[in-house]
Amino acid sequence: MARYKAVVEYDGTNYLGFQRQAQSPTVQGELESAIAAIRGGGGGAVAGAGRTDSGVHALGQVIAFELDWPHPTDALARALNANLPRAIAVRDVAECAAEFHPRFSARGRRYRYSIYSAPHRSPLRERFAWHVWPGLDVAAMQAAADSLLGRHDFAAFGTAPETGGHTVRTVREARWQAHADGSMLDFYIEADAFLYRMVRSIVGTLKQVGAGDMSPVEFAAMAAAGSRTGGLTLAPSKGLCLVDVIY
């Protein structure tokens, strides 16, 4: 029995998040069903690097699982994809050490949040971006985002994934990037770990800065408060994507 590491991409629109739960469907549940189908029934437990929320997408989710597979790993990737729904795809599979865990072995994660900023709706962007209009002041949002860099208590923007866990995190990147035509804005954020709903809370509040409803100084003060305060806006889940897991 070997242990495998796989990189998974998915459109989370119609899933109740990654993590298996009593309700369905979930991404983890679909992956475990695919592994069970290959195995011939039973088993197939999957560990994931990130417990993405309902409606959140992934380009670089990482999973690990154990399987008795006598063929090359590229054949395993094909077998998994043949048993997965169209919204989920395995991009790469490799054998890994028995002690490897996608979540606990990770040194960091990188997310992207996409905003579509134009006066008209865009049906082709609707699933993967938050439509915001009037336009936003990107320079102000970047000035506010700069205050996130470094090691801080981010309790103002989220809660610990485990009961009693701490809320201190180290943010290594917090950067807005506008596409050439200015209609799409991407926010990239990388940290050693994230709190529950941390990225969506940050983006929703940065949107207030961009709209002129909050100054970068007020945002920095909120971030430094170390506790939940009023004024937070939770950005919709559809704009969020887990881009990469760093090991």
C-alpha positions in Angstrom: 0.0 0.0 0.0 1.6 3.3 -1.1 0.8 6.9 -0.2 0.1 9.4 -2.9 0.1 13.2 -3.1 -2.1 14.8 -5.7 -2.8 18.4 -6.9 -6.5 19.0 -7.5 -8.4 21.7 -9.4 -12.1 22.3 -8.9 -15.0 24.6 -9.5 -16.6 24.8 -6.0 -19.8 26.5 -7.1 -22.1 23.5 -6.5 -20.2 22.0 -3.5 -20.7 22.6 0.2 -16.9 23.1 0.6 -14.0 20.7 0.5 -14.5 18.9 3.8 -16.8 15.8 4.0 -20.0 16.3 6.0 -23.4 14.8 6.5 -24.8 17.0 3.8 -23.5 16.6 0.3 -22.0 17.1 -2.2 -18.5 18.0 -1.0 -15.2 17.9 -2.9 -13.6 15.5 -0.4 -16.6 13.2 -0.8 -16.3 13.1 -4.6 -12.6 12.3 -4.3 -13.1 9.5 -1.9 -15.9 8.1 -4.1 -13.5 8.1 -7.0 -10.8 6.3 -5.0 -13.3 3.8 -3.7 -14.4 3.1 -7.3 -10.7 2.4 -8.3 -10.2 0.2 -5.3 -13.4 -1.7 -6.0 -15.4 -0.4 -3.0 -14.8 0.7 0.5 -12.1 2.9 2.1 -10.5 5.7 0.2 -10.0 8.3 3.0 -8.6 11.6 1.7 -6.7 14.3 3.6 -6.7 17.8 2.2 -4.4 20.9 2.6 -7.2 23.4 2.9 -10.9 23.2 4.1 -12.2 25.6 1.5 -15.7 26.9 2.2 -18.9 26.4 0.3 -18.6 27.8 -3.2 -14.8 28.4 -3.0 -12.6 27.2 -5.9 -9.2 25.7 -6.1 -6.4 25.6 -8.6 -3.8 24.0 -6.4 -5.5 22.1 -3.6 -3.3 19.2 -2.4 -4.6 15.9 -1.1 -3.0 12.6 0.1 -4.4 9.1 0.2 -3.3 5.5 0.4 -3.9 3.0 -2.4 -2.6 -0.3 -3.6 -1.9 0.7 -7.3 0.4 -1.5 -9.4 0.5 0.9 -12.4 2.4 4.2 -13.2 1.1 7.4 -11.5 0.0 9.0 -14.7 -2.4 6.1 -15.2 -3.7 6.7 -11.6 -4.4 10.3 -12.5 -6.3 9.2 -15.6 -8.3 6.6 -13.5 -9.2 9.2 -10.9 -10.3 11.8 -13.5 -12.4 9.1 -15.2 -14.3 8.7 -12.0 -14.6 12.3 -11.0 -17.3 14.8 -12.0 -16.4 17.4 -14.6 -16.1 20.1 -11.9 -13.2 18.3 -10.3 -9.9 17.2 -11.9 -6.6 15.8 -10.6 -3.7 17.7 -12.2 -0.8 15.7 -10.9 -0.1 12.5 -8.8 3.1 11.4 -7.2 4.1 8.9 -4.5 5.0 10.6 -1.2 6.5 9.7 2.2 4.2 7.8 4.6 4.4 10.8 7.1 3.4 13.4 4.5 0.2 15.3 5.4 -1.2 17.9 3.0 -2.3 20.2 5.8 0.3 19.7 8.6 3.3 19.5 6.3 2.5 22.8 4.6 4.6 25.9 5.2 2.0 28.2 3.6 -0.9 28.7 1.3 -1.7 31.3 -1.4 -5.1 32.5 -2.4 -6.5 34.7 -5.1 -9.6 36.7 -4.9 -11.1 38.1 -8.1 -13.3 41.2 -8.5 -15.0 42.1 -11.8 -15.3 45.8 -11.9 -17.4 47.1 -14.8 -20.9 48.7 -15.2 -22.5 45.7 -16.9 -22.8 42.0 -15.8 -20.6 39.4 -17.3 -22.2 35.9 -17.4 -18.8 34.3 -18.2 -17.2 35.8 -15.1 -20.2 35.3 -12.7 -19.1 32.0 -11.3 -15.5 33.1 -10.4 -15.6 36.8 -9.5 -17.5 39.3 -7.4 -19.1 42.0 -9.5 -18.5 45.4 -8.0 -19.5 48.7 -9.5 -18.8 51.7 -9.3 -15.0 51.2 -9.8 -12.6 50.9 -6.8 -9.5 52.9 -5.8 -6.9 50.2 -6.2 -4.1 52.4 -4.8 -6.0 53.0 -1.6 -6.8 49.3 -1.3 -3.1 48.5 -1.8 -2.1 51.0 0.9 -4.5 49.3 3.3 -3.3 45.8 2.3 0.3 46.7 3.1 -0.6 46.9 6.7 -1.4 43.2 6.7 2.2 42.1 6.0 4.2 40.5 8.8 3.2 38.5 11.8 0.1 39.8 13.5 -3.0 38.8 15.4 -5.7 38.6 12.7 -8.7 37.9 15.0 -10.3 41.0 13.5 -10.8 39.1 10.3 -11.5 35.5 11.3 -11.6 32.7 13.9 -9.2 29.8 14.5 -10.1 26.6 12.7 -9.9 24.7 15.9 -11.6 25.6 19.2 -9.1 27.4 21.4 -6.6 27.8 18.6 -4.6 31.1 18.3 -5.3 33.7 15.7 -1.7 34.9 15.0 -0.6 34.4 11.4 2.3 35.6 9.2 1.3 37.2 5.9 4.0 37.2 3.3 2.1 38.7 0.4 -0.9 41.0 0.1 -1.0 42.4 -3.4 -3.7 43.8 -5.8 -3.1 43.3 -9.5 -5.3 44.9 -12.2 -5.7 43.3 -15.6 -4.7 45.3 -18.7 -8.2 46.6 -19.4 -8.9 47.4 -15.8 -12.1 45.3 -15.6 -10.6 42.6 -13.4 -8.8 43.0 -10.1 -7.0 40.1 -8.4 -6.0 40.1 -4.8 -3.1 37.7 -4.0 -2.5 36.8 -0.4 0.0 34.3 1.0 0.4 33.3 4.7 1.8 30.5 6.8 -1.9 29.6 7.6 -5.3 31.2 7.5 -8.2 31.7 9.9 -11.7 30.7 9.1 -13.1 33.2 6.5 -10.0 35.4 6.9 -9.5 36.1 3.2 -13.1 36.9 2.5 -13.3 39.2 5.5 -10.1 41.0 4.4 -11.3 41.4 0.8 -14.8 42.6 1.8 -13.3 45.2 4.1 -10.7 46.3 1.5 -13.6 46.8 -0.9 -14.9 49.4 1.5 -11.6 51.1 1.4 -11.7 51.1 -2.4 -15.2 52.5 -2.4 -14.2 55.3 -0.2 -16.2 54.1 2.8 -13.1 53.5 4.9 -9.6 55.0 4.8 -6.4 52.9 4.7 -5.6 54.2 8.2 -8.9 53.0 9.6 -8.4 49.6 7.9 -4.9 49.3 9.5 -6.4 50.3 12.9 -9.1 47.6 12.5 -6.5 45.0 11.5 -4.4 45.9 14.6 -7.3 45.7 17.0 -6.8 42.0 17.4 -10.5 41.4 18.0 -13.8 41.4 15.9 -15.3 44.8 15.5 -18.1 46.3 13.5 -17.8 47.3 9.9 -16.6 44.0 8.4 -18.0 42.9 5.0 -17.7 39.3 4.0 -16.9 39.0 0.3 -18.9 36.3 -1.6 -17.2 32.9 -1.8 -17.3 32.7 -5.6 -14.4 35.0 -6.0 -12.0 33.0 -3.9 -9.6 30.4 -5.2 -6.9 28.4 -3.4 -4.0 28.9 -5.8 -1.1 27.1 -4.3 0.1 25.2 -1.2 3.7 25.7 -0.2 5.9 22.9 1.2 
